[in-house]
Amino acid sequence: AYPRDVVELAHGYTYSAHPAACAAGIATLEIYEKENLFQRAADMSEYFLDAIFSLQNLGAVTDIRGYGMFAGIDVATEDFPGKKGNLLQKRLFDAGLHVKTTGDASLISPPLVIEKEQIDEMCEILKQELSGL
């Protein structure tokens, strides 16, 4: 129960409008603004996308698309959809790079604080493992 003249914050589940999650979200937005992370990501995106698109002529790659700090790399389907994508995900993980794979598409979304050297390292791992498919 709550006073009738007070609007109750609608919460009660761990995943919807929980006060602690709201506080964490507000604090996160303050950090993004204070550290200028959105502008930094915008400035870094051209370097990131150039590095990712440099992989487009590797044999297993059928398509690359990207926007900002997000990219997708499709590999040729073999035998059944997802087979090569799953193999690539395992090989990348074993090489120290974790990417989300959906079917034969690898989705790459690095942290906004990534440095150019880390983008280079990531793309070198991608190049090595894509070349070996």
Sequence and secondary structure as in RCSB ss.txt:
>XXXX:A:sequence
AYPRDVVELAHGYTYSAHPAACAAGIATLEIYEKENLFQRAADMSEYFLDAIFSLQNLGAVTDIRGYGMFAGIDV
ATEDFPGKKGNLLQKRLFDAGLHVKTTGDASLISPPLVIEKEQIDEMCEILKQELSGL
>XXXX:A:secstr
   TTS      BTTBS HHHHHHHHHHHHHHHHTTHHHHHHHHHHHHHHHHHTTTTSTTEEEEEEETTEEEEEE
   SSTTHHHHHHHHHHHHTT   EEETTEEEE   TT  HHHHHHHHHHHHHHHHT 
